[in-house]
Every structure is written in structure tokens, then in C-alpha cells.
Amino acid sequence: MEGSPEKDVRVLVLTGFGLNCDVETAYAFDKAGAVAERVHINSLIWGEISLKAYDVLVFGGGFSWGDDHGAGVLQAVRFKSNMGEALRRFIDAGKLVLGICNGFQALVNLGLLPGFDGDYTARRVALTNNDCGNFRNDWITLTANTEAPCVFTKGISRMELPIRHGEGKFYASKDVVRRLVDERQVVFQYAMPSGDLARGKFPHNPNGSVLDIAGICDPTGRILGLMPHPEAYNHWTNHPDWTREKVRMKRRREPVRRDQTMGIDIFKNAIDYVQRNRPSA
């Protein structure tokens, strides 16, 4: 999408040290209409790139630092130790943060989520080893909380996305889970194909997450973390059933699909939010 530099939504997608979904994530944001740049974490730390030049910061998927000491732990420590103040200024400026899979793990280790009472330092939730004991690579159904304040999920109530993780089990104390629910910060939950909640049933809940939680946001709705990969559903042929769908369309004499996928919808919502809330020139 073409646009003037003053109006372009700029997205910083972190790269480096084991992250491997940065190209796919940047592509998805570009496809949704943003200008996405892949930036090595060291370029931020060394001051070669300024975080304040961007509207959206993305902690993407992969295996940062080989998941040594736990998934997302070393990335969170390195970022917090070197970029903690800059990150807080970024959030205070009303900008957006998205964490996908390993990025979600980094956000909870940083304390950016759940962000109760504006505290973006306390670690209150965890993403730990899957109950099944192994890495899961599958497609799952999600229900989205339409009452959540999350700016990324406007207009979304249900979707299918792929997962790729070995440490995706969401866990927190009963008090924290209750507060997440009461304050509408539970954004995504694993579901059955029918749309009913999975209620812990494997493989629909692929990791044993408490209350089927697959994603949460902070109280402002501007920080989202989720285990599934929306960037991996950037075209309708990404879906494992696309060939069946193509046959159904041919039998109904319908044109081949050209519509935007629900994976891209998440990124488009972020772009729309930034454009709506930017100060007038």
C-alpha cells in the first residue's frame, strides 16, 4: 500500500538470536498496509535504530536464544536490561505491542502482560511446558472475546490459526485468572470446531492452558500476546483445507477467493487503530 511517509504506520519486527518468524510477520504487516522493518535487537540496544520512530513493536515467533533457561526468558532479560526505559516510554506514548508465540512468552517474562494497574514490570503469569509433553504443530480453533478492549481483535469472534510451540501452557494463580476474566483481558481461548470452548480437551486445547487461554491483553488493549500465529495465515491457501474449499467453490461456480484472511485482520486492526488515533497535523 502506497502512502506518504508522514502517514505510513511503521512497524518494528524484532529479529536475531533464534527468532525465525520475522520475515513472515513483516510480510503480513506489509500486506495489511503498514511499512514493516525487521530490526535486530542489537541495533536497538546499540542505538543504531530508535524505537520511538515506530508505531508498533512486534516480538515475533521462534526460539530466542534457543529457549535457554525457558522460552522467552533471555530475550526478556536482555530487552528489559537494555531497553526497559525506552519500552516504557513507547507504551506511555500510546503505541502498540504485539507478542506472538515466543514473543508472548517474552511479554509475560517482561511483565508487560497482564499489566494490572499500569504495572508493566510484575511477572504474574507463565507459559510453560505443554501437558502432552511434546512440541505441537497444528491448526486450532479460537474464540475471541468481543467485549475485550483489545484493539487487535475488533470484529473478530472466532478464527482458525496454526500453532507451533512446546511451551504454550498458560498458567496463573486463581486470583490472577479471575481478574483477567473480570477485567476482560482474556482475548483468545482454545475452542472445539463447533466454537464451544475446548474445556481442556486435547488436542483442541493443545497444551493444557488454564481456562483454555490462548491470548491476553493489557487493560488498555494496546498490548496483545497470543500463542497461535496469525502471520502464518496470510493467504487463504495457507489453510490445510484450502484444496477442499477450492473444489467447493468450483462446484458452486464461485470465483476463487481473494478476500483478506482473519490472520491479516489482526494486523489490519492495529494499523487502523494507529491511523485513527494519530494526532492531527
N, C-alpha and C positions, 0 to 999 in steps of 0.2 A: 504494500500500500504506500503510495507516494504522499508526501506531506512536507510542510516547511519544517526546518529544524526546531523552530520555536514551539511547534505544536506536536511534534513526534513524542510518543510515550517511549521513554528509554528504559530498557530492562537489562540488568546486570545478572548474568548467569555464571555462577562460580564454577571454576574448573580447577583441576590439579589433584595430585596425590591420591589416585584411585577412583576419582569420580568419572563416570562413563556415560552419563545421560545428557551431558551438556549440549552436544550438537542437536540431538532430538528436541530438547527443551527450547533452545534458541530458535530452532526451525518452527516449532509450534507457536511461539510468541510472534515471530515474523509473519506467519500465516494468518494469525489473528489480527495483525495490523500494527504491531509495535516495531520498534527498532531494537533488536536484542543483540547484546555483545557478550561473548564468552571471555571472562576475565579470570586469570589465575589468581588464587588467593594471595600469593606473594606480591602481586602487583598492587593490591590494596594495602597490604602491610607496609610495603616499602614506599608508599606514597606516589607511585607512578600513575595510579588511577584514583580519582576521588569518588567516594561513594555518594557524596551529595549531588553529583551530576546526574544521578539516575532517579527514576520514579518507582521502580520495582526491583527488589533484591530476591534472587532465587537461590536457595540451597537445593541442588538437584540430587538425583539418584546416583547410586554407585556404591563404592566401598572405600570411603575416605580413610586414608592411612590403613587400608586393609582391615578395617573394623577392629584394629588392635585395641585392647582394653575395653571393647564394647563398641557397638555400632554408633557412629557419630560422635563418640566421646572426644577423640583427639582433635577433630575438626572444631568442635565447640570450644575446647580449651584454647586452641591456637587463635581462633577468631575472637573470643572474649578477652584474652590476654593482650591482644594487639589492636583490636578494633572495637572494644567494648563501648567506649565513649562515642565513637563515630556512629555505631549502630544505634545507640540510644537517641542520638540527635536525629538520625534518619527516621526512627519511629515517631519521635516527638513532632517531626515536621509533617506527619500525617501520611507518610508514604507506605507502600505495601511490601510485605514479606511473605514469600511462599516457600514451604519446605515439602519436598516430595520424597517419600521413602527414606533414604539415608539422610535427606535434608530434614525430614520430620524428626528423625532421631536426633539430629544436631540441634534443632529448635528446642526440644524438650530438655536436652542437656544444657543448653544455654540458659534456660529458664524463660525464654520468650513466650512459651506456652506452658500453662494456660494463661499467665499474665493477670492473675486475680489482683484487683485493687491497684492496677497500674504497676505492679511489681514484675519487672521483666528480668529478674535475676534468680528467683527461687525455683528450685527444681522440685516439682510436686508430682509429676507423672513419669512413667517409664515405658519404653518399648523394648521388650525383652524376647528371649528365645521362643519360637513357635512351639505350641504344645505338641504338635505332631513330631517334633524332633528333627525336622529337615527343612531344607530350602523349598519354598513354594513358588512355582512359575505357572500361573493360571489366570483365567478370566473370572471375575466375580461380579455379583450384582450389589449395588449400593442404593440405599435410600438416603435422601438428603433432607435435612430439617429446614423446611421452608420458613420457619419462624426464627432461624438463627440470624444474627446480624452480619454474617459473613458476606463480604462484597463479591467474592469469587463465585458464589453459587446462586446468584439471583436467577430465578426462573427455572431452577433445576430441582426436581423432586425425586428422580430415580435415574440411574445410569449404570452402564456396564464398563468396567475398566480392567486392565491387566494388573496383576501383582507380581513382584519379583523380590522376595525377601526371606531371610531366615530368622530375623529378629523383629517381628512385627506385632507381637502381642502387646496390646495396650493394657497397662496396669496402673492402678492408683488406689489409694485408700477409699473406703466407702464414703467418707465425708467429702473428699475431693470429687469423686464421681457424682455424688448427689448435687454438689454445687455446679458442676459442669452442666448437668441436666437442667437444674433450676434456672440457671442463667443463660440457657440456650446456646451453650458453647460447643455442644456435641453437634458437629456438622454432618458427618457421614457415619452410617452404620452398615455393617455387612447384612445382606438380605438373601432370602430364597429367590429363585427365578420369578416367583409369583409376586414379589415385592414385600412379602411379610418378612419380619426380622428373622435372622438366622437362629437366634436364641442359642448361640454357641455351637450349633450343629456343624460338624466338619463334612465336606470341605467348603461349605458356603461361608462359614466363618473360618478362614484358612489358618488362623494362628491362635485361637482361644482368647481373643481380646475380651476384656470385661465389657459387658453390655453391648457386645458386637461393635465397639467403637473403632472406626477406621480413619477418622479425621476430626480435629477440633480447631477452633479459632480462639483468638483472644477476645476480651469483652468489646473491643471496638469493631471487630470483624475484619480488621485490616491485616491480620497475621493468620495465615492458614497453614496447617500441617496435615498431610494425609499420606497413608501408606501406598495406595494404588497410584498408578502412573497415568495421569491424563495426557501427558505429552506423547505417550505411545499409542494414543487413539487419535491421530491427527488426520486420518483419511478413512473413509468407510471400509476400504479393503484391508485395514489393519485387523478388523474384527474376524474371529475364526469362522463365523457363519456367513461371511460375505458371498461365498460362491452360491450357497443356498438362496440367499437374498437376491442375487443376480438372476437365478433361474425363476424365482417367484415374480420378479419384475418383468421378465421376458414373457412369462405366461399371462400376466395381466396387461401386457403390451404397454408397460410404463417405461419412461426414459430412465437410463442409468442414473443413479443418484449423484447429485452434485452438491448436496446440502452440507452444511458445516456439522462436524461431529460434536458430540457432547463433551469430548475431551477438549476440543478447541473452545467450546463455550466458556470454560473456566478461565482461560486466558483472555478471551474477549471481554468477559465481565470486568476483569482487572483493568483492562485498557479503557473501557467505557467509564469506570469509576474515576480514574485519573483525569480523564478529559473533562468530566463533569465538575470535578472539584478543584480544578486548577484556577488560581487567581486570574481575574481578567487582566488583560494587558493595559 
